[in-house]
Amino acid sequence: MRTKAFITLITLFFTYATTFAADNPKVKKIVLDAGHGGDKPGAIGHFSKEKDIALAVTLKVGELIKKNLSERQVIYTRTTDVDVHWVERHEIANRAKADLFVSIHVNSTPGSRTKVRSGYRTIKKNGKSVKVPRYVYKYDKTTEANGVETYVLGLSRNSQKEESIGEYSDNLTGGEKEGLMDEKDPMTAIIIAQYSQAFLTSSVDLGSRIQGNFAKQGRLDRGVKQISVEVLAGCVMPGVLVEIGFINNVEEEKYMNSPQGQTEIAHAIYNGILEYIRAIER
Ligand SMILES: [Zn+2]
């Protein structure tokens, strides 16, 4: 009997919680930010650009929210191929008094440079002609790196959070370097400390849930990491920056450009947002 009463109580609680969530949602407005755009392509793969993949996936996440969470409002920072400055991106979110900021990007690595012999050349040594090998550098942008990582705002070397948050943004490349904060500037530490106090826990929670959903799909979970990037620092709300895969990995580039891949990626991000909302509105 006791168990039955307990179950009834739990059921009632959840019914109440669900009703409450729908009537008075804590997350009313969600900003979806497609990285780069216009003359800022971001990372470039063998046949595609980060800005286009990011936009396609962002719009799909927006459609899922509009369809399934119709009481929430979706705000895009861009819906077309235009460049929006990072200041404007977080201003859009702040003006709207948004509750969540989700920025969608595509990862890349610097690639590798190998010295290869391309023939011989003749040089003069002690008055004699000597044949020596000729080398050229061959650049290969292809990487074996793969998987998904999510960034939250933090100093890239903040040992205090090391345990809970994991690795750092050591291997940041290409498009993401633009908009990084100057970590030597004392103001940066102050801004990040203030932001962290208010939003770090929520941001890490959201990031972990998004990562968890990618992992469920069989993608490699590279974890939640810290980055001192302006687009997040300017936001007055929890936010994450999701790197959905590596554009210079042949397989992942194909996957991220395929309709099925984009749909799966959008679902992982959407499900992460949904879990986060359910947890805080419980
Ligand atoms: Zn990017």
Residues whose N, C-alpha, C, O or C-beta is under 5 A from the ligand:
A	BS01	ZN	G35 G42 H105 V106 G175 E176
